[in-house]
Amino acid sequence: MILALPRNSTPIGESFQPVRIAGSKSVCNRALILAAMASGPSRLTAGLEAEDTQRMRDCLRMLGMGLVEQPGDWLVHGGEPPVPSGPLPVGASGTTLRFLLPWLAFTAKESIHFSGEARLFERPLGGLLEALKLFGASWEAFPGGGTLHPSPNPPEVLDLAVDGTESSQFLTGLAMASAGLPGGAHLRWRRPPASLSYLELTVHWLATFGCVSDLRPDGWQIPGGALRSKDLTMPGDWSGAAAFLCAAAVTGCSARVSPLDPRDPQGDRALVEILAEAGCRTQWTAELELNLAGPLLRGLHADLTLCPDLGPVLAATAALAPGPSVLTGLQTLPLKECDRLDASAELVRWLGGQVEVVGDHTLKISPGSQQEVRPPFDPRRDHRMAFAAAVGGLRFGGEVLNPGCVAKTLPTFWEDWNAMLGVLR
């Protein structure tokens, strides 16, 4: 795909077309599994129609959960014990696999097979599987999948010391599964969590379904038996909004994106403050509508420990900033859908910038000049790398391979992107 340029090659002060962003994948998959665990019907509206949420819905249906779907509107009849009718097709969805494993380890009565993309099962699972093993569950890996043998004597209550620096998805999966146990759980940190914002997001959605948990510096107390069905509207995705807002930052245009809630517990809302500190102007122009205007006046300096998904798009933004940037807190990026730390460095170089990778956690980026001839950029089948390439292409154009990889979390991305820029395809 040839990357689109704005209508005007010097669009300072111009307003892009408004963007309505889709729901959050992280929220939708949390809400879907909590709805499946809670007794009674839950209706989830404005849900994200994307590969990751489709994988979760497919798996819940394979587990015998009642699920009635219309586009963006899902009615989940929860509270029934999971009974698999075949292998669970998790695809490349980390949240689907890691959220389902603990719940099924404690509730399923028979072994359950999982199938998906090889990269998903190459990503870390060890910490979660070791925790489940303590309660009698086991995992039998095979190429492109694995078999979960659930606990023969599920615990009434989970009292567990865990390493908080492991994937936040492990801890979220354990917490949600614990909410379905009679006595809940007390998760004690051997080391404190690194990605605290994702756990705070889980705290919020557990409480939304009636389970008020207590996340503390030394651990997490989750009551059991408190989940209740709910009718809810899914919030807009701050992660998905990032590329559209960064487009305004690097072009000097103004972008209007909705629905975004400034009080939302999604960690990626930190993007507003990061861009504002680099000189962008922000204003909430209507309920749940953010207006962000560029241009950037300086480089970016941000610790992304609480919002690492912003790493690729901010790396592209930094490559087009008027000064040097430093992005830290990126230690989880090598373990994502691709090695996003290495891929982000490659993207900066593709954009003519200079980049130094410091350890496994920091990018030092200096903007460069346009390269006359560039090969197409390969996002490595990673949706967030494709979003970042779109931002990078706003200055000099270019071509991106495998543009369809955006379907994992935002299938309409290119359509929405071109509409925002006023580009007709």
ABEGO torsion letter per residue (X at the ends): XBBBBBABABABGBBBBBBBBBBBAAAAAAAAAAAAABBEBBBBBGBBBBAAAAAAAAAAAAAGBBBBBBBGBBBBBBGBBBBBAEBBBAEABAAAAAAAAAAAAAABABBBBBBBBAAAAABBAAAAAAAAAAAGBBBBBBBGEBBBBBBABBBABBBBBBBAABBAAAAAAAAAAAAABAAEBBBBBABBBABAAAAAAAAAAAAAAGBBBBBBAAEBBBBBGABBBBBBBBBBBAAAAAAAAAAAAAAGBBBBBOBBBAABABAAAAAAAAAAAAGBBBBBABBGBBBBBOBBABBBBBBAAABAAAAAAAAAAAAABABBBBBBGAAAAAABABBAAAAAAAAAAAAGBBBBBBEAABBBBBBBBBBABBBBBBAGGBAAAAAAAAAAAAAAEEBBBGAAAAAAABAAAAAAAAAAAGBBX
